[in-house]
């Protein structure tokens, strides 16, 4: 059991501060998970499930719509940035320190609303999960979906990841391929006896450099795709004409495309070269054509934008649940040593979710 | 002292066989060096110097011309290819096994002629040295030139390295540079926030691919230059737009050019990119305009060809001594597990050198 009880009657900014100060670096989430479990179990309108260091609390009001509102409780390693401080930057009050952006503001909002909203307009499944910041195989949301598949069933999901308090819908898919040029080894004093595989990459890099990635409209959001070399390697020794050179390419593709579409595109794009798929994850549609999503966007009152980075919303998408990100904090500040969030964003996301769930 | 005495009255092919069977992998040349020293010290017309496992024997006849005839006595590791065998390939008798090509045929020729030619037409310094097949800092010829600078003084030098019994003059110089493209890091989901350094290499590779290397005539030999990527690397992680990518380029340049010429050329060739010199070795002029060299070529009666790979002739060139390679065996068979030399090449090089030194 935790030694730091949580109090949902605190204002949401103070509650964020309290939660940040319970250090919960990935793998060490127990104390925070315990405190969350204790608080939620004290709420008679919630049914609580514990799985490892994930805690799930559900209303069961028989509403026609169910939404999942989820957030991870782990943080990346502390960098001399705890306890959190209140700071004034450019005339705006901030919470400064580890977790303020990624994503304990979101967790505090979830926790406070889970306790306060005893009769929300839709049934809500509040999900607090572990191990988001580490290898995907450890991810608590993934584990929950395997151990308790029905618990994530919903019409719509909101992940309270930092979006600077705007709605970011779905996410691009991602695929990595190795594109190789081959040649014939020779001594570099007599290169005309061989064929230089590194020189052979010129055409691969030219195609990448020339390429104008697509912008794809999906349910009203414009997903900007991209295709980039992320690694290059080749050569055996400084006196040998290399017979193999390889570029690792990362393709970020719109959520309207499947992994198979992406692979076909890349094989065609790199015609003439050996292409090996290294890894792939489908994107997530924003689901903004669903009623629950439309009501969410209307209630929040800010425009939805596409998300480019792959996030856990794709786990919901894979389960058939459209999902968006919505939470306080600039995502570019996530993991930074000077991580900090304007308190106004915590308050506006709290108010936005509350308005939606109360209408 | 060696347990295998050497006998210079053996025919040159049998002597090659005997020398091959005294294993002398780099670092383990003592037994062979001892045997060579004992044999040469028994010759009253020679003055013998021992330095580590190098042995130098000189005539001192007061001739107006002095030549160095040199060869290394070490071999690359044995690969189940000793003792040597006599084999018939394509109707031609061969010696098969480690060292037959690189370069105990040459060593046997040197040793037999050093003993037989008690009154050669020029003074001769016979050099047998260690550690040629390993790091250049260990090279016995380099050590001799530091410990006994005057011992390599000569008008002309012949290295009995394998050339398939033709004369290969001088050698190209070699320079390695790292050519780098820089960029700006970004998450690969939002590449438009950064600048891709790997894509930035396209211009480097294009210049290499487009390049038509020069052929440079030096003292009547045509040196073919070359410019090749030998290594390429770049990238930090598969989700980061790389901010640095580097190609290692090897330039082989004609012996009429200095190291400084080579560097200026590469800096100009790669204008717009960072160029860092990693290593450089000047080439060696063939010296075919010198009288001693002309007499050598005339006596051997085969045309001289340029040498492309960097060899120890460049050590002589650095001392102001023009040098050529001339020895039995196909250099492409050097270091091969099936190393083998036609015995006719051993005999013809023996006869060629003997004719030159006897005229």
Interface residues (C-beta under 8 A of the other chain):
Chain A: X172 X174 X176 X187 X188 X189 X190 X191 X192 X196 X198 X199 X201 X202 X205 X206 X208 X209 X224 X226 X228 X229 X230 X231 X232 X233 X234 X235 X237 X238 X239 X240 X241 X242 X245 X247 X248 X250 X252 X278 X308 X309 X310
Chain B: X172 X174 X176 X187 X188 X189 X190 X191 X192 X196 X198 X199 X201 X202 X205 X206 X208 X209 X224 X226 X228 X229 X230 X231 X232 X233 X234 X235 X237 X238 X239 X240 X241 X242 X245 X247 X248 X250 X252 X278 X308 X309 X310
